[in-house]
Amino acid sequence: MITVSLDADSAHNRPTGSGSPTAGAPASTARANPLLTTSTLPFQAPPFDQIHDADHQLALEEGMRQQLAEIATIADRTDDPTFDNTIVAMERSGLLLHRVYNVFGALTAANTNDSLQHVKTVEAPKLAAHFDAIHLNDKLFARVNSLHDRRTSLGLDAVQIFLVERYYKDFVRAGAALSDADKTRLRALNQEESTLATDFDNHLLAATKAGGLVVDDRAQLDGLSASDIASAAAAATQRGLAGKWVLPLQNTTKQPAQASLTDRTLRHRLFVASTERTEHSDGNDTRAIIQRLAALRAESARLLGFPTYAAYALDDLMAKTPDTALTLLGDLAPPATAKAHAEAAKIQALIDHQNGGFKLEPWDWQYYAEQVRKVEYDLDESQIKPYFELDHVLHDGVFFAASQLYGLTFKERHDIPVYHPDVRVFEVFDADSGLVALWYCDYFKRDNKVGGAWNGSFIDQSGLLDTKPVVFNVANFPKPAADQPALLGLDDVTTMFHEFGHALHAMLSNGEYPTFSGTNTPTDFVELPSQFNEHWALDTTVLSSYARHYQTGEPMPDALVDKIRRTRTFNQGFALTEYLAASLLDLAWHTLPSDAPPQDVDIFEAHTLAHYHMDVREVPPRYRTSYFAHIWSGGYGAGYYAYLWSEVLVDDAYAWFTEHGGLTRANGQRFRDMILSRGGTEDAAKMYRDFRGRDPSVEPLLKKRGLM
């Protein structure tokens, strides 16, 4: 599977190998299709000004055709397999397909349309068949197997041995050792799963757009800022609803406007629109797709020798087993829910004090939590936002921290084509080696953009291929009206730092082999650089650099900074509980055995939350099953726990920084050399131990979350 929809891909998701139902080059490849030739732009950046929707399908199929020929040449060799004629040859294969899909995948996630969605639907099962043909090629696997058996006697270095082991494991996990009958069945399952994952994406995108809340009366928007109201009016105008206001849905269960809207009825409507977006028994309902996806994955895992899909998925990650992940989640559940109940009690007390006359409901939480924060800390979001103007955060925060830690500088380019006017492009310079990368950012929400935030690459770094990284970040921040500044909440600022952490992982990669480039690491390790980068958002030096009033330029007052710091553990019971609930839902779906009967999605979700004592009425899961894109189409199936696993590493790593002087070039260089530049070149646990000097401790996480 190739994807750019999560924050990063794992190593074995890079397209290698061959096999496509396309026999022969499409006749129309003779036309000047810009996707079929290497771009002459810096670092082979995509020529978006020349690419048309019709180019993608032709280029994808030509890419598969070329890779089929390349892999056939490798598999059909009659000489003994060597590292160069087999492994390196596969690393060099599929370059066209990889380049084309990187562009196509980015567009279908960030700027899609009916034409691109149609191509995705048509090509998804073909791509699944293509990658199956690689891994289920008996002659090719025989060569990989031979090298794996002899890997320690071939004179290879440690990274090359690890690459041979990676290939062998990928082939076995993909079914290379199965019987012919089981391979045939696995091919069918993979193609069906690929089709259904694409259907899920299309349904969710349409449902999220359709679920945007239309407001007829401006008075109902009381509590929103003038900028937010102008943005809602602009969103309505874009949908042909002039004179109305639209609150577009964000990816998560909670919606930003719920923190400000004074109209409780409207808050309730927004909550229902969010939580039921894909459950209207219409053409956008995802529940039948989910039911089938869960069954397909369970059957695939059984064919591959695992009791459940979770056992299969985690066998290749740091956690290794579902029980290990469940232990981590389970250990944190009691203190998290206890803290959430205590927070709920404070909110209810405030409601009662105001003679509200109602019991706290999920759609009330954000609104009254903000009031509690104001009462307890004299702080609310409206005080913060004027100091978090997007450009200041980007240049004087995100870029500034990268400069202080890693010696990077940035220069915006206005002459490199982009796929949407909102997209910006920057050159990335290193103090020692000059221009090292291009970085694109696409921050504002659109109806044709998948929800959430993510990182991806158009071009991956590779010494073997002599390529440098072309990387992008995407988010869904509310777009301000044309005459308004883009003012961010603290969560949005954190998101910018988070995704740029992934970008740094890709941009500072310094490896030979594409399979190990940048973010190609285990899912429960890949969040380390991103979550680590979040810590610098509130670092004293960094915050003082970027937190300036957008009108006056005055720095954020020390008193306000102190309030923000004192609130870092505020509402953490809610935050951790909603995350744990979603993570446990993910593992519950993916620990179903292959002989389990079809599950009613709503009943299964309710029973799971009750089983794990996560059915806190006021705190719904961060993602309910029916719109949980991470696990059904985003590559995180059985792996959503990874954010918490990585958080343990992150907070422990940050503790090392604080012990050694904090934000310094020397500390940054150590992290760059030992983590960021290494990609997936060795076992992730060993990589972390080498950096930290020991295994990670959970205590820094517990302290940061206010749980000890």
C-alpha positions in Angstrom: 0.0 0.0 0.0 1.2 3.5 -0.8 -0.2 6.3 1.2 0.4 9.9 2.3 -2.7 10.2 4.5 -1.2 9.5 7.8 1.7 11.6 9.2 4.3 9.2 7.8 4.6 5.8 6.2 6.4 2.7 7.6 9.4 1.3 5.8 7.7 -1.5 4.0 5.1 0.8 2.4 7.5 2.0 -0.3 6.5 0.6 -3.6 9.0 -2.0 -4.7 8.6 -4.9 -7.1 6.2 -5.4 -9.9 3.2 -7.1 -11.4 0.4 -5.2 -13.0 -2.6 -6.2 -15.0 -1.5 -3.6 -17.5 0.1 -5.4 -20.5 2.1 -3.0 -22.6 2.4 0.8 -22.5 -0.8 2.8 -23.0 -1.0 4.1 -26.5 -1.5 7.6 -25.3 1.8 7.8 -23.4 3.2 9.4 -26.6 1.5 12.7 -25.6 3.6 15.1 -23.5 2.5 13.8 -20.1 4.7 15.7 -17.6 4.4 12.9 -15.1 6.3 10.5 -17.3 9.5 12.5 -17.4 11.8 13.6 -14.5 11.0 17.2 -13.6 13.6 19.9 -14.4 12.5 21.9 -11.4 14.8 22.1 -8.3 15.1 18.6 -6.7 12.6 17.2 -9.3 9.7 19.1 -7.7 6.4 18.3 -9.4 5.5 20.7 -12.3 2.0 21.3 -11.1 1.3 24.0 -13.6 1.6 21.4 -16.4 -0.2 18.4 -14.8 -3.8 17.7 -15.7 -6.2 15.3 -14.1 -6.1 13.0 -17.2 -2.3 12.6 -16.8 -2.5 10.6 -13.6 -4.1 7.3 -14.7 -1.9 7.1 -17.8 1.2 7.7 -15.7 0.3 5.3 -12.9 -0.3 2.5 -15.4 2.9 3.2 -17.2 4.7 3.2 -13.9 3.3 -0.2 -13.1 4.2 -1.5 -16.6 7.8 -0.2 -16.3 8.2 -1.8 -12.9 6.9 -5.1 -14.1 9.6 -5.2 -16.7 12.3 -4.1 -14.1 11.3 -6.8 -11.6 11.0 -9.5 -14.3 14.6 -8.8 -15.2 15.7 -9.2 -11.6 13.7 -12.4 -11.0 14.6 -14.1 -14.3 18.4 -13.7 -13.8 20.2 -17.1 -13.9 23.3 -16.0 -12.1 23.6 -16.3 -8.3 21.8 -13.6 -6.3 24.0 -10.8 -4.9 23.1 -7.8 -2.8 23.7 -5.6 -5.9 21.9 -7.6 -8.5 18.8 -8.3 -6.3 18.4 -5.9 -3.4 20.0 -2.8 -4.9 18.2 -3.5 -8.2 14.9 -3.6 -6.4 15.7 -0.4 -4.6 16.2 1.2 -8.1 13.0 -0.3 -9.5 9.6 1.5 -9.7 11.0 5.0 -9.7 8.4 6.3 -12.1 5.6 4.7 -10.2 6.8 6.0 -6.8 7.2 9.5 -8.2 3.8 9.5 -9.9 2.0 8.1 -6.9 3.6 10.6 -4.5 2.0 13.4 -6.6 -1.3 11.6 -7.1 -1.6 10.6 -3.4 -0.9 14.1 -2.3 -3.6 15.6 -4.6 -6.3 13.0 -3.7 -5.8 13.8 0.0 -5.3 17.6 -0.2 -7.0 18.9 -3.4 -9.2 16.1 -4.8 -12.1 16.2 -7.3 -14.4 13.8 -8.9 -12.0 13.0 -11.7 -9.1 12.2 -9.3 -11.4 10.2 -7.0 -12.5 8.1 -10.0 -8.9 7.4 -10.9 -8.2 6.4 -7.3 -11.2 4.0 -7.3 -10.2 2.4 -10.6 -6.5 2.1 -9.8 -6.6 1.1 -6.1 -7.2 -2.7 -6.8 -4.7 -2.6 -9.7 -2.1 -1.2 -7.3 -2.9 -3.8 -4.8 -2.4 -6.5 -7.4 0.8 -4.8 -8.5 2.4 -5.1 -5.1 1.1 -8.6 -4.6 2.8 -9.6 -7.8 6.1 -8.5 -6.4 5.9 -10.2 -3.1 4.3 -13.4 -4.4 6.8 -13.9 -7.2 8.4 -17.2 -6.4 11.6 -16.6 -8.4 12.1 -13.2 -6.8 11.5 -14.5 -3.3 13.9 -17.4 -3.9 16.7 -14.8 -4.6 15.8 -12.8 -1.5 15.6 -15.9 0.6 19.0 -17.0 -0.6 20.5 -13.7 0.4 18.8 -13.7 3.7 20.3 -17.2 4.5 23.8 -16.0 3.6 23.5 -12.4 4.8 26.3 -12.6 7.5 28.8 -14.1 5.0 28.4 -11.7 2.1 30.7 -9.0 3.4 27.8 -6.5 4.0 27.8 -3.7 6.4 25.2 -3.4 9.2 22.8 -1.3 7.2 22.9 -3.6 4.2 22.3 -6.7 6.4 19.3 -4.9 8.0 18.0 -4.1 4.5 18.2 -7.7 3.4 16.4 -8.7 6.6 13.8 -6.0 5.9 13.2 -7.3 2.4 12.9 -10.9 3.6 10.5 -10.0 6.3 8.4 -7.9 4.0 8.1 -10.7 1.5 7.1 -13.2 4.2 4.6 -10.8 5.7 3.1 -10.3 2.3 2.6 -14.0 1.8 5.6 -15.2 -0.2 5.8 -18.4 1.8 2.1 -19.3 1.4 0.7 -22.1 -0.7 -0.5 -21.3 -4.2 -4.1 -21.5 -3.1 -3.6 -19.2 -0.2 -1.7 -16.7 -2.3 -4.6 -16.6 -4.7 -7.0 -16.0 -1.8 -4.7 -13.3 -0.3 -4.6 -11.5 -3.7 -8.3 -11.3 -3.7 -8.5 -10.1 -0.1 -5.9 -7.4 -0.7 -7.7 -6.1 -3.8 -11.0 -6.0 -2.0 -9.5 -4.2 1.0 -7.8 -1.6 -1.2 -11.1 -0.9 -3.0 -13.0 -0.6 0.3 -10.4 1.7 1.9 -10.8 4.0 -1.1 -14.5 3.8 -0.8 -14.2 4.7 2.9 -12.1 7.8 2.0 -14.6 8.9 -0.6 -17.6 8.4 1.7 -15.9 10.2 4.6 -14.9 13.2 2.5 -18.4 13.6 1.1 -20.0 13.1 4.5 -17.7 15.6 6.2 -18.6 18.2 3.6 -22.3 17.4 3.7 -22.2 17.5 7.6 -21.0 21.1 7.7 -23.5 23.0 9.9 -25.5 25.6 8.0 -26.6 28.5 10.2 -29.3 30.9 9.1 -29.3 33.4 12.0 -26.1 35.3 12.8 -27.2 35.7 16.4 -26.7 31.9 16.9 -23.0 32.5 16.3 -22.7 34.6 19.4 -19.4 33.8 21.1 -17.4 33.4 17.9 -14.8 36.1 17.1 -15.4 38.5 14.2 -12.8 36.6 12.2 -14.5 33.2 12.8 -17.8 34.6 11.8 -16.3 36.1 8.6 -14.7 32.7 7.9 -18.1 31.0 8.3 -19.7 33.5 5.9 -16.9 32.9 3.4 -17.4 29.1 3.7 -21.1 29.5 3.0 -20.5 31.7 0.0 -18.1 29.1 -1.4 -21.0 26.6 -1.2 -23.4 28.9 -2.9 -25.2 29.8 0.4 -24.7 33.6 0.4 -26.3 35.2 3.4 -25.8 32.2 5.6 -22.9 30.8 7.6 -21.3 27.4 7.5 -19.3 25.7 10.3 -17.3 23.1 8.4 -16.6 19.9 10.2 -13.1 19.1 11.4 -11.7 15.6 11.4 -12.1 14.9 15.1 -15.2 14.3 17.2 -14.9 17.7 19.0 -15.2 20.8 16.9 -13.3 24.1 17.5 -16.5 26.2 17.5 -17.9 24.3 20.5 -15.5 26.1 22.8 -17.0 29.5 21.9 -20.6 29.1 20.9 -23.0 30.4 23.6 -26.0 28.8 22.0 -26.3 25.4 23.6 -28.8 24.2 21.0 -26.3 25.0 18.2 -23.5 23.3 20.1 -25.7 20.2 20.3 -26.5 20.4 16.5 -22.7 20.7 15.8 -21.9 17.7 18.0 -24.6 15.6 16.3 -23.4 16.7 12.9 -19.9 15.6 13.8 -20.5 12.3 15.6 -23.2 11.1 13.1 -21.6 12.4 9.9 -21.2 8.9 8.4 -24.2 7.2 10.0 -27.3 8.4 8.1 -27.9 5.1 6.2 -27.3 7.0 3.0 -24.7 6.9 0.3 -22.0 8.3 2.6 -22.6 5.7 5.4 -19.3 3.9 6.2 -20.6 1.2 8.6 -21.0 -1.6 6.0 -17.5 -0.9 4.6 -16.0 -1.0 8.1 -17.7 -4.3 8.9 -16.3 -5.9 5.8 -12.8 -4.3 6.2 -12.5 -5.8 9.7 -13.4 -9.2 8.4 -11.0 -9.0 5.4 -8.1 -8.0 7.7 -8.8 -10.8 10.1 -8.9 -13.4 7.3 -5.7 -12.0 5.8 -3.9 -12.3 9.1 -5.1 -15.9 9.6 -3.7 -16.8 6.2 -0.4 -15.3 7.2 -0.2 -17.3 10.4 -1.4 -14.8 13.0 -4.5 -15.1 15.3 -5.6 -11.5 14.6 -4.8 -8.6 12.4 -3.4 -6.7 15.4 -1.0 -9.6 16.1 0.1 -9.4 12.5 0.5 -5.5 12.5 2.3 -5.2 15.8 4.7 -8.0 15.1 6.5 -5.5 12.8 6.4 -2.6 15.3 8.2 -1.7 18.5 5.4 -3.0 20.7 5.6 -6.5 19.0 2.3 -7.8 20.5 -1.2 -6.4 21.1 -0.9 -7.3 24.8 2.0 -5.0 25.1 0.1 -2.1 23.6 -3.0 -2.9 25.6 -1.0 -2.9 28.8 0.3 0.6 28.1 -3.2 1.8 27.3 -4.8 -0.1 30.2 -2.3 1.2 32.7 -3.1 4.8 31.8 -6.9 4.3 31.6 -7.7 4.5 35.3 -5.8 7.7 36.1 -7.0 9.3 32.9 -10.7 8.6 33.5 -10.4 9.5 37.1 -8.9 12.9 36.1 -11.7 13.3 33.5 -14.4 12.6 36.1 -12.8 15.2 38.4 -12.7 17.7 35.5 -16.4 16.9 34.7 -17.3 17.6 38.4 -15.7 21.0 38.2 -17.5 21.8 35.0 -20.8 20.6 36.5 -20.2 22.8 39.6 -19.8 25.8 37.3 -22.9 25.0 35.4 -24.8 24.7 38.7 -23.3 27.9 40.0 -24.7 29.6 36.9 -28.1 28.1 37.5 -27.8 26.2 34.2 -30.3 23.6 35.2 -28.9 20.8 33.0 -26.4 18.0 33.3 -23.1 18.3 31.5 -23.2 16.7 28.0 -20.3 16.2 25.5 -21.3 19.3 23.5 -21.0 21.4 26.6 -17.5 20.3 27.6 -15.3 22.5 25.5 -17.5 25.6 26.2 -17.5 25.2 29.9 -14.0 23.9 30.2 -12.9 27.2 28.7 -14.8 29.0 31.4 -13.3 26.8 34.1 -9.9 27.6 32.7 -10.7 31.3 32.8 -11.9 31.0 36.4 -9.0 28.9 37.6 -6.2 30.4 35.5 -7.7 33.7 34.3 -7.1 32.5 30.7 -9.1 31.7 27.7 -8.4 31.1 24.0 -9.4 34.6 22.9 -6.5 36.1 25.0 -4.0 33.8 23.2 -4.9 33.9 19.6 -3.9 37.5 18.8 -0.3 36.5 19.7 -0.4 33.4 17.4 -0.6 34.8 13.9 0.3 32.1 11.4 3.2 33.7 9.7 4.8 34.7 13.0 4.4 31.2 14.2 5.9 29.8 11.1 8.9 32.1 10.6 9.7 33.1 14.2 8.6 29.8 15.8 8.8 26.7 13.7 11.7 27.9 11.5 13.5 29.6 14.4 13.5 26.4 16.5 14.9 24.5 13.5 17.6 27.1 13.1 18.6 27.0 16.7 18.7 23.2 16.9 19.8 22.1 13.5 21.4 25.2 11.8 18.7 25.4 9.1 17.5 28.5 7.3 14.5 29.0 5.0 13.7 31.1 2.0 10.3 31.3 0.3 10.1 30.6 -3.4 7.3 32.2 -5.4 8.3 30.7 -8.8 7.8 27.0 -8.1 4.4 25.8 -9.2 1.9 24.6 -6.6 -1.3 22.6 -6.7 -3.5 25.2 -5.0 -3.0 29.0 -4.4 -2.9 28.4 -0.6 0.2 26.3 -0.9 3.6 27.9 -0.2 7.1 26.6 -1.0 10.4 27.2 0.9 14.0 26.3 0.2 15.7 24.7 3.2 19.4 25.5 3.7 21.9 23.8 6.0 24.7 25.7 7.5 27.3 23.3 6.3 26.0 21.8 3.0 23.8 24.5 1.4 20.4 23.8 -0.1 19.2 20.5 1.3 15.4 20.3 0.7 12.3 21.9 -0.6 9.3 22.2 1.8 5.7 22.9 0.9 3.0 23.9 3.4 -0.8 23.8 2.8 -2.5 24.9 6.0 -6.1 26.0 5.3 -9.2 23.8 5.3 -11.0 23.1 2.0 -14.1 21.0 1.3 -12.0 18.9 -1.1 -9.3 18.2 1.5 -9.2 15.2 3.8 -9.5 16.1 7.4 -6.7 16.3 9.9 -3.0 17.1 9.4 -0.2 15.1 7.8 3.3 15.1 6.3 4.4 13.5 3.0 7.1 13.6 0.4 7.0 14.2 -3.4 10.7 13.1 -3.6 12.5 11.0 -0.9 16.1 11.5 0.0 18.5 8.7 -1.2 22.2 8.6 -1.7 21.7 5.6 -4.1 19.4 7.5 -6.3 21.1 10.9 -5.8 17.8 12.5 -4.8 17.2 15.2 -2.2 13.9 15.5 -0.3 10.9 17.5 -1.4 8.5 17.4 1.5 5.1 18.8 2.4 2.9 19.5 5.4 -0.9 19.7 5.2 -3.4 20.9 7.9 -7.0 22.1 8.1 -6.9 25.4 10.0 -9.9 27.6 9.5 -9.2 29.9 6.6 -9.7 33.6 7.5 -11.7 36.0 5.4 -9.6 37.9 2.8 -9.2 40.9 5.1 -8.5 39.0 8.3 -5.3 37.6 9.8 -4.9 33.9 10.3 -4.9 33.7 14.1 -4.3 30.3 15.6 -5.2 28.5 18.8 -2.6 26.7 20.9 -3.7 23.4 19.4 -3.1 24.7 15.9 0.3 26.0 16.9 1.2 22.6 18.3 0.0 21.0 15.1 2.4 23.2 13.1 5.3 22.1 15.2 4.2 18.5 15.1 4.0 18.1 11.4 7.2 20.1 10.9 8.9 17.5 13.1 7.9 14.9 10.6 9.2 17.1 7.8 12.5 17.5 9.6 12.7 13.7 9.8 12.3 13.5 6.0 14.4 16.6 5.1 17.4 15.7 7.3 17.5 12.1 6.2 21.0 11.1 5.2 20.8 7.5 4.0 21.7 5.4 1.0 18.7 3.3 0.4 15.1 4.5 -0.4 13.5 1.9 1.8 15.0 3.4 4.9 14.6 7.1 3.9 13.3 9.6 6.4 10.0 8.7 7.9 10.2 5.1 6.7 10.3 3.7 10.3 7.9 1.6 12.5 4.6 3.4 13.1 5.2 3.5 16.9 8.6 5.2 16.4 7.7 7.6 13.5 5.8 9.9 15.9 9.0 10.5 18.0 10.4 13.3 15.8 7.0 15.0 15.4 5.9 14.9 19.0 9.4 15.8 20.1 9.2 19.0 18.0 6.0 20.0 19.7 7.9 20.6 22.9 9.7 23.6 21.4 6.4 25.4 20.9 6.4 26.5 24.5 10.1 26.7 25.0 10.9 30.0 26.6 13.3 31.1 23.9 11.2 30.0 21.0 7.9 31.3 22.4 9.4 34.7 23.1 10.5 34.8 19.4 7.1 34.1 17.8 4.4 35.0 20.3 3.8 38.6 19.3 0.6 40.6 18.9 -0.4 40.6 15.3 -1.4 44.3 15.4 1.2 45.9 17.7 4.1 43.5 17.5 4.3 43.5 21.3 5.6 40.3 22.8 3.1 38.1 24.8 3.2 39.4 28.4 5.0 37.3 30.9 1.9 37.0 32.9 0.0 35.5 30.0 2.9 33.1 29.2 2.9 32.0 32.9 -0.9 31.3 32.6 -0.3 29.2 29.5 2.4 27.2 31.3 0.3 26.6 34.4 -2.5 25.3 32.2 -0.5 22.6 30.5 -2.0 19.9 32.6 -5.5 21.5 32.3 -8.1 19.2 30.7 -5.6 16.4 30.3 -8.1 13.9 31.7 -10.4 14.7 28.8 -7.6 14.7 26.2 -6.1 11.4 27.3 -9.5 9.7 27.8 -10.7 10.6 24.3 -7.4 9.4 22.9 -7.4 6.1 24.9 -11.0 5.4 23.9 -10.1 5.7 20.2 -7.0 3.6 20.6 -8.8 0.8 22.4 -11.6 0.9 19.7 -8.8 0.4 17.1 -7.3 -2.6 18.9 -10.7 -4.1 19.6 -11.7 -4.1 15.9 -8.3 -5.6 15.0 -8.2 -8.3 17.6 -11.3 -9.9 16.2 -10.5 -13.5 15.0 -11.3 -14.5 11.5 -14.2 -16.7 12.6 -15.9 -13.8 14.5 -19.4 -13.1 13.1 -20.0 -9.7 11.4 -20.2 -7.0 14.0 -22.8 -4.3 14.3 -20.6 -1.2 14.3 -22.6 0.8 16.9 -23.1 -2.1 19.3 -19.5 -3.2 19.0 -18.3 0.3 19.8 -20.5 0.6 22.8 -19.6 -2.8 24.2 -15.8 -2.1 23.6 -15.9 1.2 25.5 -17.9 -0.4 28.4 -15.5 -3.4 28.5 -12.5 -1.2 29.0 -14.3 1.2 31.3 -13.9 4.0 28.8 -17.6 4.7 28.4 -17.3 8.2 30.0 -20.6 9.7 28.8 -19.2 13.3 28.7 -16.0 12.3 26.8 -16.6 10.5 23.5 -13.7 8.9 21.6 -11.5 11.3 19.7 -12.7 9.4 16.6 -15.7 7.2 16.5 -15.5 4.0 14.5 -17.4 5.3 11.5 -15.1 8.2 10.8 -11.8 6.8 12.1 -9.8 7.4 8.9 -6.4 6.7 10.6 -7.3 3.0 11.0 -9.6 2.3 8.0 -7.7 4.1 5.2 -4.7 5.8 6.7 -2.3 3.0 7.5 -2.7 3.0 11.2 -4.9 -0.1 11.5 -4.1 -1.6 15.0 -1.5 1.2 15.4 -3.3 4.2 16.7 -1.8 3.4 20.1 1.5 4.5 18.5 1.0 8.2 19.4 1.1 7.3 23.1 3.9 4.8 22.7 5.9 7.5 20.9 4.9 10.0 23.5 6.7 7.9 26.2 9.9 8.1 24.0 9.3 11.8 23.3 8.9 13.0 26.8 11.9 10.9 27.9 14.0 12.4 25.1 13.0 15.9 26.0 14.0 15.2 29.6 17.5 14.4 28.2 17.5 17.8 26.5 16.5 19.6 29.7 19.3 17.7 31.6 21.8 18.8 29.0 21.1 22.5 28.5 17.9 22.5 26.4 17.8 24.3 23.1 21.4 24.2 21.9 23.0 23.4 18.5 25.1 20.7 20.2 22.0 19.0 21.5 20.2 19.4 18.2 23.1 18.0 16.3 23.1 14.9 18.5 19.4 14.3 17.9 19.9 15.0 14.2 22.8 12.6 13.9 21.4 9.8 16.0 17.7 10.0 15.2 16.6 12.3 12.4 19.3 11.4 9.8 19.1 7.7 10.4 15.6 6.9 9.0 14.9 3.2 9.4 18.4 2.0 9.1 18.4 0.0 12.4 16.2 -1.4 15.1 14.2 1.5 16.5 14.6 0.4 20.1 18.3 0.2 19.7 18.4 3.6 18.0 16.6 5.2 20.9 18.8 3.5 23.5 21.9 4.7 21.8 20.6 8.2 21.9 19.3 8.2 25.5 21.8 5.8 27.0 19.0 3.6 28.4 15.5 2.4 27.7 12.8 5.1 28.0 11.0 5.9 31.3 7.3 6.6 31.4 7.7 9.1 34.3 8.2 12.2 32.2 5.0 11.5 30.3 3.1 11.1 33.6 4.4 14.3 34.9 3.7 16.2 31.7 0.1 14.9 31.7 -0.3 15.8 35.4 -0.9 12.2 36.3 1.7 12.0 39.0 
